[in-house]
Amino acid sequence: MRKLILATILTFGGAMSAMADDIIKVNTNKSVQEAMDALEAAVGNAGATVFARVDHAAGADKVGLSIPANQVLIFGNPALGTPAMQIDPRAGLFLPLKVQAYEDENGQVWLAYEDPKETMDDLDEVEKSPVIEKMRGALAKLTSVAAQ
């Protein structure tokens, strides 16, 4: 029985570690608001469309709870997303792209996003497509610009 419990813990622990590896984090000295404003401007300057900006801390406040500053920007560019969906329509489950800005327990602000290659790894032909590297490059560049 102990072996079964240990095996279960190791299996789920490994899955949790793998999920954490799919998330890329970029630190910044800006506030969440400043980082998100910079990201939104960078996205617009890159010719992409901002679809929504979600303020999780404001949502928590509305129900009498509190969390540190935490926002998500949802954006996309049909020039990148459409080719992925032409290969496999299920790519639309993972698009548009998202970047989160949040303050951790130490007050450090991070920009975080899921690696599209890892996110779409069940879509073999999409994962192998050059469009994934373009998405990865765009996310890295946008978050780097926003973090500075």
LINURZI-V995978 format. One record per backbone hydrogen bond with DSSP energy under -0.5 kcal/mol. CO is the residue of the C=O (numbers start at 0). NH is the residue of the N-H. Records with the same first field share a line. If there is no record, write none. Layout:
CO = NH  NH
This chain:
0 = 4
1 = 5
2 = 6
3 = 7
4 = 8
5 = 9
6 = 10
7 = 11
8 = 12
9 = 13
10 = 14
11 = 15
12 = 16
13 = 17
14 = 18
15 = 19
16 = 20
17 = 21
18 = 21
19 = 22
21 = 23  114
23 = 112
25 = 110
27 = 108
30 = 34
31 = 35
32 = 36
33 = 37
34 = 38
35 = 39
36 = 40
37 = 41
38 = 42
39 = 43
40 = 44
41 = 45
42 = 47
43 = 46
48 = 50  75
51 = 73
52 = 54
53 = 55  71
54 = 58
55 = 59
56 = 60
57 = 61
58 = 62
59 = 62  64
60 = 63
68 = 102
69 = 55  56
70 = 100
71 = 53
72 = 74  98
73 = 50  51
74 = 96
75 = 48
76 = 79  80
77 = 81
79 = 83
80 = 84
81 = 85
82 = 86
83 = 87
87 = 90
88 = 91
89 = 92
90 = 93
96 = 74
98 = 72
99 = 111
100 = 70
101 = 103  109
103 = 106
107 = 103
108 = 27
109 = 101  111
110 = 25
111 = 99
112 = 23
113 = 115
114 = 117  118
115 = 119
117 = 120
119 = 122
121 = 123
122 = 125  126
123 = 127
124 = 128
125 = 128
128 = 131  132
129 = 133
130 = 134
131 = 135
132 = 136
133 = 137
134 = 138
135 = 139
136 = 140
137 = 141
138 = 142
139 = 143
140 = 144
141 = 145
142 = 146
143 = 147
146 = 28
